[in-house]
Amino acid sequence: MSQRLSALIIAITLVFSCIAVIFCTQLKFSYDFEEFFPKEDDDFKTYMDFREKFEHDNEFILLAIEHKNGIFNQSFLIRIDSLTELISKIPDVQSVSSPTNLKKILLGGLLPVKVPLLHFKDKKSYVSDSVSIYTNENYVGSFFPKNSKSLSIYIKTNEGLSKKRSDNLANNLTQVVRKFEFEDYHLVGRVIAQKVYLEKLQHDFLKFLLIAFVLVVIFLWISFRTVSGILIPVIVVLISILWTLGIMGAMNKPIDIMTVMLPTMIFITGMSDVVHFFSKYFEESGGKKNNREIIKLVFKEVGFPTFLTLLTTAAGFLSLLFSSIQPIRDFGIFTTIGISIAFLLTYTLLPTVLLFVKPDKLTRIHTSNNTTLASMRSSLFWIFRNPKTILFLTLLIVGVFAYGTFKISVNSVLLEDLDNSIKEKQDFLFFDKYYSGVRPVELELKTKSNLKIWDYKVMAEINRLDSFLKNKYGAGFLISPASIVRELNSSIYESNPTSSFFPEPEDYPEIKKYLVGNKNSKAIKRLMTIDGNYARITGKIQDLGSQIIHEKNEKLKHFISENINSEILSVRLTGTGTLLDKNNDYMVNNMLQGFLFSILTIGLLTWILHRSFKMVLVFILPNLIPIVIISGIMGFFGIELKAATSLVFSIAFGIATDDTIHFISRFKIERDYGKSVLYAFKRTYFETGRPIIVTSFILIGGFMSLMISDFQSIFYFGLLICLTLIIAVAADMILLPVLLLWMLGKDKNNSVLPK
């Protein structure tokens, strides 16, 4: 490499780095969970159309205020009313529904009359009001819990709020609530969750990289015992991260819950290439070769295997393109870009830097008589003596954990990413425990046979559906056209005003007249379109997990098919909850497709290089074993298969194959040099084994940094990949030699590995 070329490489690196810094300043953090919806699915199109007709089902905030001595306390209720009024004045609050401002509509007179649900200023009315409230299905589980020790306020927010406006709304709301010094309060909703997620994303972004940096530096020091052996690899990989983030900034791609792991992924996977380069460089640096000769030899013996590892690792990440979820596809694309940049810099910038470092200034620790080599020599001889034992134990272990894979369950909950110790997660669980829950339930209703929603036949079908949702499905906070009808009907019967039941046909005309006459009001338009052709049922349900809710949905669909007249009304489940569940199903299916893509790509690459199906088996089997074991661990320990954990398999498989490539490539080189099989094994085991162990520790240390995240998905992602890499290095160092010997067969003096 000439000085002119070296200067050009350094100049290009500096220019690109400066440009990347500029674009990095444009990076933003995003938590738009709608980006995780499967957009090509028909249900997504239905939901978007449904949202146009009515409203977003997630643009709300629920606020619960506790008063453990009972909520029917005048001082407490007066403060609630003052709080309600203040909340309504907060920017981007569209409306506030509170127990102190709820109204009942009374029919039966000359004109409809609205009266307060709760006469909080009149203590004498508390008994009758409480009876009226707790015998009405519309209020218990929505604004009032069964234990009467808290109440909730429903806050409708403006739709499509930016991050800045959302944060301002969340901060203003929190400040207003704190002024009243209630015993305790609980806030849930998209605006609240978004604020928490983004704060933690920003925190994790730097935390992951810092911890990974420290752990990698420790392993580099243990491996090379020199400042140059730490600084040069770290600089190369950090520049790779900078360029990748710069590309994201230039393309206006935000950092989300997936790409927050991107710097860590590039840092630890990119470091693998540098370590293999450095290990060979250090191995040769103690001889008589000059820098140019050493670097030329490194290119010859390590360059091509490292390029192959780039292809296999990229195949693992590019398998994420099978996902229907855009943030996951982006994660696969930009990680692939990052590791490709790291490879490019490893074989351009790194040699350029090393040209200015003399070999005699580096500490050579690769001696032939140290404890590590002695241990490795003993291990290799044990492997040669016990191949049948190794194969038997491998089959036994794989069989046990293969059984565990059948115990894996597919499941997800809305706020699974947040640890239970986090206040916002506790608030979410509070609503699940004492109210109907927070998870939205949405059904789209469409009339048939030229009927309208307000026609009695249609309302009767909706009422039947309401009853199932309330009593069998477990939905609360249930609002529908039929619930309004029941409420209006109860107001007619002054003799029993607390009852809420569906009217008989002869009692319906007055109610229908009211609905048609007020179809342009906000309250009615939330539930029915003006033309009367469409309506919605909206409610809340406890977040029991996608598995249980799937069972509930199947029972609901069965009830609809058996009990709802399809010639009068069609019913379809929709809403964000349904789409998130579908997203999880898509993720699992995409994972299988992506994993098969990784296996086929790596298998095809192996066959092209070696023209041997035996070599394909030798290459793939040691790397499938960790996947089977990890699947078994998930099954035995109840780690559910969901969006995050499903990503592990194809990514970990792509990364794990790196060590196999380096081992086989080195063995092939030694055989091409004319060495005997046993001597080639010995040289490969000692000279490649050490870098394999070092890079594995670096990868494990880097991925361990993900395990400190408050996001459960990121924690499991880091944990499972760490376990996979530990098992993979054990398979490569113990099982792979046995498989190679099996492939060579009896003729151990001939070079069976194709050239």
N, C-alpha and C positions, 0 to 999 in steps of 0.2 A: 504494500500500500504506500503510494507516494505521499510526500508531504503536501503536495498540491491537493490531492484527493482528501487527505486528512483535514486540511484547512477548510475545504469545501463542505465536508460532512459536519464539522463543528459549526460553520457559519449557517448552514441550513437548519441545524438543530436549534441554534439561538433564535433565528428568525421565526421558525415555526412555534417555538416556545413563547416568544413575545406575543405573537398573534393569538395563541391559545389562552394566555393570561387575560387578554382583552375580552375574548368571548366567554371565559369562565365567569367574569363579573356579571354576565347577563343570565346566568343560571338561576332558576327559581325552584322552589319546593312546591309540590302539588299533592293534594289528597282529594282526588276526584274519583270516588269509588264507582261512578258510572262508567269510567273508562274500563272497568273490569267486567262490564256486561258483554255477553256474546252478541255482537252487533249484527251478525249475519243470520241470527235466529229469528223465526217468525214471531216469537213471543216478545222480542225486543221491539219489533215494528208495531206490534199490537199495543205495547206499553206506551210508546211515543205517541201513537194516535190517541190513546186513552188520555194521556197527559194533556194533549191539546184540547180535548173536549172538556176536561174537568180541571185538574190541578196536579202539581207535583205531590206525590204522597210522602215525601221525606222533608218537605220544607216546613218543619214545625219544631218547637221546643216544648218539652214537658217539664214543669217545675213542681216538685212536691215539697210541701212545707209541713214539718212535724210539730205536733203539740201533744205530748204523750199523756196529758191529763184529759184529753178529749177535745175535739174540734169545736163542739158547740159551746164556745166560750166567747162572750161578747167582745172583750178586749182583743182577743186573738182575731176574731172575724173582722173587726173594724180595721185592724192593721192589714189584714189580707186585702180588704177593699182598697185601702190606700196604696198598697203595693200594686194591685191590679191597675189602678189609674196611672201610676208612675210608669209601669211597664208599657202601657199603651202609647206613651209619649216618646219612647225610645225610637230613634231612627231605624227604619227597615222592619219594624213590627207592624204587621198588617192588621191584626186583630188579636184580642185577648179574651178568652172564655174562662171565667172564674166562677166558683160557687157563689160569689157575692153579686155577680152581674147576670147570671143565667135567668132566663125568662121562660115561663110556660104560656102557651097560647090557649085561651079558653074560647070555645065555640058555644053556640046555643043561644046567644043573645042576638041583638040586632046587628052588632058588629063584633068581629074577633077582638079579644082583649088580651094583652100581655101582662102577666103578673109575675113578681119575683119568685124564683124557686125557693130561696132562703131569705126570710125576713130577719136579717142579722141584727137590725137595730131594735127589734122587738123581742125581748127575752121570752115573753109569753108564747110566742109562736114557735119556739124551738122544738117543743115536743111534737106538735103536729107536722112541722116541716121535716123533722128527722124521720118520722113515720112515712111521710110522702116520698122522701128521698130513698130510704132503704127498702121500700117496696116497689121501686121502679127500676127495672132492669137497665135502663139507659144511663143511670148515674153511678151505680155501684160497680167498682172496678175501673171507672173512668175518672170522675172527679172526686169520688169518695171511696176509700178502701173499706174492707169489711170490718177492720178493727177500730175504725173511727178515730185513729190517732194521728192522722195526717189528712191533707187534702191536696189536690193537684190543680194546676192552672195550665191550660192549653194555649200556647202562643203560636199564632200563624205568622210566619215570616215572609218577606218578599222573596220571590223566586229568582234563581240564578245570581245569587250574591257573589261578588268577588271575594278573594281571600281577605283583603283589607277591610271590606265592609262586614264580612262575617266575623272577623276578629273584634272589630269595634262593637258589634252587636253583642257578642259573648262577654266582652269586658264590661260594657255598660250594664248589661243585665246582672252580672255578678255583683257589681258595685251597688246597684239599687237594692238587691236582695239583702246584702250584708248590712245595709243601713238599719234594717229593722231588728237585727240581732235575734232571729228566731232560734229555737232550740237546735234545729238542724234543717238543712235543705238539700235537695237532690235535683240536678239538672241533667237532662239527656236530650239528644237531638243531633242532627247532622252538623249544625254550626258548632256545637260543643265538641263533638267527636273530631271534627276536622281540625280544630284548634289544637287539641291534645296530640293528634297524630302528627301534625306538621312540626310541633315543638319537639316531639321525640325523634322525628326523622332528622331534623337539623342537629339534634344532640348526638344521635347515633352516627350520623355521617362522619363527624370528626372523631368520635370515640372509637369506632371500628378501625379507622385508618391509624390512629395513634397507637392503639393496643397492638394491632397487627405489626406496625412498624417496630415497636419495642421487642416483641417476641421474635420477629425475623432477625433483627440486629443481634439478639442474644445467640440465636442459632448460627448466624454467620460468624460471630466471634468464636464460638466453640469450634466451628469447622475450619476457619482459616487463620485465626489468631493474629490478624493484622488489620490496621486501620484501612489500608487500601482494599482489603478483602471485604470490608463493610461498606465504605463510602461509594466505591465505583458501582457495585450492584444496586445499591439503594438509589443512587442518582439516576441510573438508567431506567429503573422501574418507575420512579416518581415522574420522570419526564413522560413516560408512556401514559400515566394516569392524567397528567396535565393535558396532553394532546387529546386524549379521549373526551375529557370533560369539555375541552374547547370545542370539539366537534359537536357535542351535545348542545352547547350554548349557541353555536352558529346555526344549528338546525332547530333551535327554539324548543328543545326537548327538556321538560322539567325533570327534577329528581323526585321520584315517588317511592313507594314502599318497596319496589323491586330494585330500582337503580340506586337506592341508597347503599346497597351492597357492592356496587360497581367498583369503586376505588379499591376496596379490600380484595375483591375477586382478581382484579388486574395485578395488584401488588403481589399477591401470593402465587398466582399461576405464572405471571411474568417472571418472578424470581426463580422459578424452576429452571427456565432456560439459562439464566445467568449463572446459576450454581453449577449446572452441568458444564457450561463453558469454562468457568473458573476452576472447577475441579480438575479438568484435563490440563488447563493452563498451569496450575500449581504442580500437577504431577510431572510435567516436563520442565518446569522452571529451574530445577536444581542441576540440570545437565549442562552440556556445553553449547546447546542451541541458543541462538539469539532470539530476540522478540519476534522478528518476522518469521523465522523458521517455526517457532512455537505456535504462533497464530495460524500459520498455514496448516500445521498438523492438526490443530483443534478444528479448523474448518473441515478437514478431510475426515476425521474420525467422529466428531460430535455434531457437525453442522447438519448433515442429512438426517440422522436420527432425531435431532431436535426439531427439524422441519416436519418430520412425520408426527411428532408429538403435538405440534401446532395443529396439524390437520385433524388428529383424533380429538383433541380438546375442543377445537372449533366445531367439530361434528356434534359433540355433546351440547354445546351452547346453541348451535344452529338448529338442533332438534326442537328448540322452543318455538321455532317458526310454525310448527304444527299447531300451536295454541291459537285459539280463536280470540284470545285476550291481548289487546294491543300493548299494554305495559309489559307483559311477559315476552312478547315478540321483541319489543324494544330492548329489554334486558339482554336477550340472546344476541341481538345484532350488535349492540354497543360493547358488550363484553368480548365478542369475537373481534371487533375492531381494536379493542384495547390490547388483547393478547397478541394480535398480529403486529401492532405497533411495537410491543415489547420485544417480539422476536426480531423485527427489523432493526431496532436499535441495538439489540444484543450482538448482531453480526455486522453492524456499521459503526455506531458510536463507541461501543465497548472496545473493539480492537484498536480504534483510533486513540482512545485514552490510554490503552495499555502500551502503545508504542512509546509513550513518554515515561513509562515506569520500567525500570530495569529489573530483571528477574532476581538479581542478588539482593534487592531491597525487600523482597517478599519472604515471609517466613515459610519455610517448607516443612510441613508437618506429616507428609506422607512417607513415613519410614517403614521399613520392612519388618521391624521387630517390636511392634507396640502391642498393647493389650487388645485393641480392637481387631487387628489382623489375626491375632492368635485365636480370638473367639470366633472370627469368621472362618478360619481354617478348620477349627473343630466342628463348626456347624456344617460346613460343606462335606467333610468326611462322613459325618453322621447321616447326611442326606444320601450319599452314595451307598451307605451300608443298609439303609432302611427304606427303600422306595416303596415296598409293599405296605409297610406300616403307615407311611405318609398317605398313600392312596386310600387305605382303609379308614383312617381317621378322618380324612377329607370327606369321603362318602358318608360316613356316620354323621359328621357335623352338618353337612349340607342337607341330609335327610331330615334331621331334627328341625332345622330352621325352615326347611321347605314346608313342613307341617304347620309351622307358625304363620306362614303367609296366608293360610286359609282363615286365620282369625282376624285379619285386617278388616276394619270397618271403614266405610266412607261416610264422613260426617263433617259439618262445619256449623259454627254459630257466628252471629253478626260481629261481636266484638271479641272474638277469640284471640286476636292479636295482642290485646291489652292484658296485663297481669291483674289478678284479682285484688292486689294491694293498691292499685291506682284508684284514686277517688272517683273518677269518671266511670270506671268499670263497676265500682260499688254502687254508684247511683243507678246504673243500668240494672243491676241485680235487684236493687230495692224495688223498682217498678215491676220487675218480674215476680217478686215475692208478694207484694201488697196490692198491686193493681193488675190490670189485664196484660201488662207487658208493654214493650216498645216496638216490637217487630210489626211492620205494616202488613195488613191483610187487605187485598183489593180484588174485587170481582167486577168485571164489566158485564152489564146486562143489555141485551138488545131485543126489542120487541119483534114479533112476527105477525103475519096475517093482517097488516095494516092497523094493528092495535097500537095504543099509546101507553106509556108507562102509568099514567094516572087512571087507566081503565081498571075496573074492579077485578077482572080476570087476571090481569097482569099483576096487580098488587097482591092478590091472593097467593100467586106463585112465589113472589118475592118474600111474602110473610112466612111461607113454608120454608124457604131457604134461610131466612133469618133465624128461625127456630132451631134449625140444625146447626147453624154456625154458633149460636149461643150455647146450646145444650150439649152438643156432641163434638163439635170442632174445638171448642174452648176459646172462641173469640170474645173479646170485650171491647169497650169503647165503640160499640157497634152502631153505626149510623147508616140508614138506608131510607129510601122512599117509604117503605113499610113501617119503619120505626116512627117516622113523622106521622103517618096515618094512625098508628096505635096511640101516640101521644095526643093527637087531636081528638080521637075517639073518647079517650078517658076524660077529656075536659067537658064533654057533653053531659056525662053522667055525674051530676053534682052529688048524688047520693053515695057514690063510691069513687071519688076523684083520685084515689091512690092506685086504682087498677089501671093496667095498661094492656088492653087486649084488642084484637082485630075486629072491626065492625062487621055487622051483618049487612047484606046487600041493601036493605031498606034504609040503613043508617048512613050509607056511604055518600049519597049525592052532595050533602053539605060539605063534606071533607074534600070531595073532588073539586067542588066549586072553589074552595079556598086554594087548593094546589094549583089549579089552572090560572086562577086570578093572580097568584103570586109567583108564577114561574120565572119571572125576571128578577126576583129578589136574590141576593147573594146566597142566602141559606139554601134556597131551592136549587139554584144553578150549580151549587157544589155537588148535587146528587142527581140531577136530571138535566138533560139538554132541553133547550127551549122547544124544539120540535117534538119532544116526547118520545123519540125513538131509542134513546140510550139513557142508561142510568148506571149508578155505581153503588156497591156496598163497600163501605170502608170500616176498618176496625183495627184492633191491635191484638197481638197474641204473645204469649211468653216465648222466648227464644229457646226452644227445646232442642235445637239442633236439626240439621237438614234431614237426618235419617228419620226421626220421629215425625217431622212435619211432612215429609214425603208420604209416610203412611197415612197421615191425616188427610192429605190432599187426594190420595187414592180413594179413601172412604167418601170424601166430599164429591169426587167425580162420579163415584158409584151411586151416591144418593141423588145427584142431579139427573143421571141417566134413568134412574128408576122412578123418581118422584116429581120431577119438574117437566111439565108438558112442553116439549121442544117445538110444538106448533104455535105456542104462545110466547115463549121466552127462551133465548139462548144465553148461556152463562159461560164465562171464561175467566179463569184465574189470571191475574196480572199483578203488576206492582214490583217494587224493587226487591222485596223478599223473594218472590218467585224467580226473578232474574239472577239473583245471587246464588240461589240453589242450583239453577241451571248452569251457572258459571262453574260451580264445583264439579258437576257431572261432566261438563266439557273438559275441565282440567284433567280429570282422571283418564278420560278417553284419549285426550291429546298426549298425556304422559306415555301411554302404551304405544301410540304411533311414533312419538319422538324417540322412545327407547329402542324400538325396532329399527328406526332410521339409524341410530347410533351404531347398533350392532351390525347392520347390513353394510353401512359405510366403512366401518373399520374392518369388517370381514373381507369386503371387496378390495380394500386397499392392501390388506395382507396378502390376498391371493395374487394381486397384480405384481407385488414385489417378490413373492417367493414361488408362485406357481405351484402351490401345494395345499391341498385341502387339510392335510395333517397340520400344517403350520397355522392354518386358520383356526383349527381347534385348539392348538397349543397356545395361540395368542389370546383367544376369546375366553376359554374356560377359567383361567386364573382370575379374570376380571368379572366374570359372571358370579363367581362364588361370593364375593363381598356383597353383591346386590341381593342374592338369595338370603344371606345371613341378616342383612339389614332389614329385609322384608319380614323375616321371622322375628327379629327383635321388635319391630313395630307391632306385629300381631300379638306376641306374648306380653308386651308391656302396655298394650292399649293405646299406642300412638296412632291416631286416626289418619287415614289417607284423605288429604284435602289439597287445596290449591298449592300451598307452600311445600308440603312434604312430597307431593307428586313430582316436583321439579328435581328432586335429589337424584333420581335414578339415572336419567340420561346424562346429567352433568357429571355426576360422580364417576360414571362408567367412562366417559371421555377423558377425565383427568387421571383416573386410575391406570389407564392403558399406557400412560407415558413411561412408567417404569419398565413395563414389559418391552416396549419398543427399545429403550436404551440397553436392556439386558440382551435381547436377541441380536440387536445390531452389533454390539460389542463382541458377542460370541461369534457372529459371522465374520467379523473383521479378523479375529484371532485365527479362525479356521482358514481364512483366505491367506493368512501369513504362513500357512503350512503347519500350524501347531496341532498336536494330537488333541483328541476330544477332551481327555482329562485335564491336560495342561490349559487348553482353551477355556474350559470351565473354571479352572482355578484363577486364571488371569481375569476372566469376566467377573467372577464372583468378588474378587478383591478390589478391582479397579472401578467396576460399575456399582458394586454393592454399596460402597461408601456414599457416592453421590445420590444413589436412590434413597438411602436412609436419611441423608441430610435434607434432600428436597422434600421428602415425606414429612419430616419433622417441621420444616418450614411451612408446608401446606397446612398441616394439622394445627400448628401454632397460629397461623393466620385465620383459619376458619374458627378456631376457638374463640376469637375475638367477637364473633357473631353471637356467641352463647350468652353474652352479658346483656343482650337487648331486652327491653321490656316487651317487644313484639314477639309473641309466641311463635309465629310462623318463622321469623328470622332465627330464633333460638333453635328450633327443631332443624331448620336448614343447616345451621352450623354443626349441630350435634351429629346428625346423621351422616354428613359428608366426612366429619372427623373419624367416625367409626368405620366408614367405608374405606378411607385411606389407610387406617391402621390394619384392617384385614387385608387390603390389597397388597401392602408391602410385605406382609407375612406370606401371602400366597406367592408373590413373585420371588421371594428369597428361599422358599421351602418347596412349594409345589412345582413352580416353573422348571427348575432343573430336572426334576423327575420326569416331567412331560417331555422335555427336550431329549432326555436320554431314551425315553420310549419311542420318540419319533425317529431317532437315529437307528434304533433297532440293534441288531447283532453286529452289523458292520460298522464298528466304531472307529475304524481307521480311515474311512472315506468321508469326504465332505458331502454330507447329505443335504445340507442347507444350500439351496440354489444360489448361484452367484448372480 
